[in-house]
Amino acid sequence: MGVAGAGAVAGAAALTIAHVAARAISGPFHPALAFDFTPFEVRVPQHELALTAADGSRLAAWWMPSPGATRTVILCHGHRGSRAQLLGIGPGLMRHGMNALLLGFRGSAGCGDGPQSLAWYEQQDLRAAIDYVHRERPDDEISVVGYSMGAAVALMVAATDERVATVVADSSFADMRGVITAAAASHARGLPVGPLVSLTDAVTQRRYGYAFDQVRPVDVVDRIPPRPLLLIHGDRDSVVPVSHLHDLAAAAPQAEVWELPGVDHCGAYFTDREGYIARVADFLQC
């Protein structure tokens, strides 16, 4: 095989990888199992909410009221996750005197389909939840707590929606291109990372309608203060390198930063569940 032939093969392989990567990030996703844990397992009062995003995507959420509460916390899970992953922190905050709304993003268990992404289209989902709380409980202060992609969504929405009074972002990325580049670097197996990421971005734009550079919480996080903002990250995060925390903190120096040594992605809760819930609750109620 000549040089031209080898180049053509390499180019075809790179394009195939880019299509696979773009689909893994933004393609249609359905949970492998049709069932999941629910509030039944944690024995808290709740009822199911049906919400609709601006583009018509059907969403599901659990509403957990706390008697006499004047603050509602909307909780957001990560990429390809589900609201079931919030069944620790949600009831914990409810027991600290806050209403909790555990939001399921489009494509997750209990929700309908819709254009999916890494924190681009999901911003519509969080806005739908904020609209619901603002409409049904207009006197409540609204806080948002997000994890991983959900944290990035929380930062980008709060930056433009002053109805959000307080934000906690656990393990957020600062920019989508950066976190995809970090993931590619650990899986590329000798392929040039920069061109591969750019090719995946081009496929994403063509097939899924948005670009990596449209998802950059670092560019807007400074619009959240003086509203309280807590950034949480483990310094051993294997998914979103801790450098993303440092970039966000540098962009919003008024934010409170909680960096945990030896902790992996979204692992702060699991190092000390009671202590984590207490610290987040105290921050939200400050």
SVG drawing of the C-alpha trace seen along z (x, -y; Angstrom):
<svg xmlns="http://www.w3.org/2000/svg" viewBox="-48 -41 52 45">
<polyline fill="none" stroke="black" stroke-width="0.4" points="0.0,0.0 1.4,-3.4 1.5,-6.5 -1.7,-7.8 -3.5,-4.6 -2.2,-4.5 -3.3,-8.1 -6.8,-7.3 -7.1,-4.3 -6.0,-6.5 -8.4,-9.2 -11.3,-6.8 -10.4,-5.3 -10.3,-8.7 -13.7,-9.6 -15.2,-6.4 -13.8,-7.1 -15.2,-10.6 -18.6,-9.4 -18.6,-6.8 -17.3,-9.4 -19.9,-12.0 -22.7,-9.5 -21.4,-8.4 -21.5,-12.1 -24.7,-13.3 -26.5,-10.4 -29.8,-9.0 -29.5,-7.2 -31.9,-4.8 -31.1,-3.2 -30.2,0.5 -32.9,1.3 -36.4,0.0 -36.4,-0.3 -34.4,-2.2 -34.3,-3.0 -37.1,-5.4 -37.9,-7.4 -39.7,-4.3 -36.2,-2.9 -35.5,-5.9 -38.9,-6.3 -39.5,-10.0 -42.7,-11.7 -42.7,-12.7 -44.8,-12.9 -43.9,-12.6 -43.7,-15.7 -44.1,-15.8 -42.3,-18.8 -41.8,-19.9 -38.7,-21.6 -38.9,-24.5 -38.2,-22.2 -41.0,-19.8 -38.8,-17.2 -40.7,-15.4 -39.0,-15.4 -39.7,-13.7 -38.8,-14.8 -39.4,-13.9 -40.8,-16.6 -39.9,-16.1 -41.5,-18.8 -40.3,-19.8 -43.0,-21.3 -42.7,-25.0 -39.7,-25.3 -39.1,-28.6 -36.2,-27.3 -36.4,-24.8 -33.3,-23.0 -33.2,-21.7 -30.8,-18.8 -29.2,-17.8 -27.5,-14.5 -24.6,-13.8 -24.2,-12.7 -26.0,-9.5 -27.1,-9.3 -30.5,-9.5 -32.3,-11.2 -32.0,-8.0 -28.4,-9.0 -29.6,-12.0 -31.5,-9.9 -28.8,-10.5 -28.3,-14.3 -32.0,-15.1 -33.6,-13.6 -30.7,-14.8 -31.3,-18.4 -35.0,-17.9 -34.3,-16.8 -32.4,-20.1 -35.6,-22.0 -35.6,-22.5 -37.9,-21.3 -36.0,-19.1 -36.8,-18.7 -34.8,-15.8 -34.7,-16.5 -34.3,-13.8 -32.6,-15.1 -34.0,-14.1 -33.2,-10.6 -32.8,-9.4 -35.0,-6.9 -38.6,-8.0 -38.1,-10.8 -38.9,-11.1 -36.5,-11.4 -35.2,-14.7 -32.0,-16.1 -29.3,-15.1 -25.8,-16.6 -23.2,-17.3 -24.8,-20.2 -26.1,-22.1 -29.7,-21.0 -30.0,-20.0 -30.0,-23.7 -33.6,-23.8 -34.5,-21.0 -33.2,-22.9 -35.0,-26.1 -38.2,-24.1 -37.7,-23.0 -36.9,-26.6 -40.1,-27.8 -42.1,-25.2 -40.8,-26.2 -41.2,-29.9 -44.7,-29.4 -45.9,-27.0 -43.9,-28.5 -43.2,-32.1 -42.0,-33.1 -39.4,-30.3 -35.7,-31.0 -34.3,-28.7 -31.0,-26.9 -29.4,-24.5 -27.0,-21.7 -25.5,-19.9 -23.0,-17.0 -20.6,-16.7 -22.6,-17.6 -25.4,-18.7 -23.0,-21.1 -22.0,-22.6 -25.7,-23.0 -26.3,-24.7 -23.4,-27.2 -24.5,-28.1 -28.2,-28.5 -27.6,-30.4 -25.3,-32.8 -28.3,-34.0 -31.2,-33.4 -31.2,-35.5 -34.1,-33.6 -31.4,-31.1 -30.2,-32.4 -27.5,-29.9 -25.4,-27.4 -23.4,-24.3 -21.4,-22.8 -19.7,-19.4 -17.1,-18.2 -18.1,-20.6 -16.0,-20.9 -14.8,-24.4 -15.2,-23.9 -16.5,-21.0 -13.6,-20.9 -11.1,-20.6 -12.9,-17.7 -13.3,-15.9 -9.6,-16.4 -8.7,-14.9 -10.9,-11.9 -9.5,-11.5 -5.9,-11.7 -6.5,-8.6 -8.1,-6.6 -6.6,-7.8 -3.9,-5.0 -1.5,-6.9 -3.9,-9.0 -3.3,-12.8 -5.7,-14.1 -6.2,-17.6 -7.3,-16.7 -9.5,-13.8 -11.3,-16.2 -11.8,-18.8 -13.2,-16.1 -15.6,-14.9 -16.6,-18.5 -17.4,-18.8 -19.4,-15.6 -21.3,-16.8 -22.2,-20.1 -23.4,-18.3 -25.3,-15.5 -26.4,-17.0 -26.6,-20.7 -24.2,-22.3 -20.5,-22.9 -18.1,-22.1 -17.2,-25.8 -20.8,-26.6 -20.5,-24.8 -18.0,-26.8 -19.1,-27.5 -15.8,-29.2 -16.8,-32.1 -20.0,-32.8 -19.4,-31.7 -18.3,-35.2 -21.9,-36.4 -23.2,-34.3 -21.5,-36.2 -22.3,-38.1 -24.9,-35.3 -23.3,-32.5 -21.4,-29.9 -19.7,-26.7 -17.3,-24.8 -16.5,-21.2 -13.9,-18.9 -11.7,-16.0 -8.0,-16.5 -7.9,-12.9 -10.8,-13.3 -10.2,-10.9 -13.1,-12.2 -12.9,-16.0 -9.3,-17.0 -9.0,-19.2 -7.5,-21.9 -11.1,-22.6 -11.9,-23.6 -8.9,-25.9 -10.0,-27.6 -13.6,-28.1 -12.3,-29.5 -9.9,-31.9 -12.8,-33.1 -15.1,-33.6 -12.7,-34.5 -15.7,-35.2 -16.8,-31.6 -16.2,-29.3 -13.9,-26.4 -13.9,-23.0 -11.1,-20.9 -10.8,-17.4 -7.5,-15.5 -7.5,-12.0 -11.1,-12.1 -12.2,-11.0 -15.1,-12.2 -18.2,-13.2 -16.7,-11.4 -17.0,-14.1 -20.4,-12.9 -19.2,-9.4 -16.2,-10.4 -18.5,-11.6 -22.2,-11.5 -23.4,-13.3 -20.7,-15.9 -21.2,-16.6 -24.9,-17.1 -24.4,-19.3 -21.8,-21.5 -24.0,-21.9 -27.1,-22.6 -25.2,-25.2 -23.9,-26.9 -27.4,-27.0 -28.9,-28.5 -26.2,-31.1"/>
</svg>
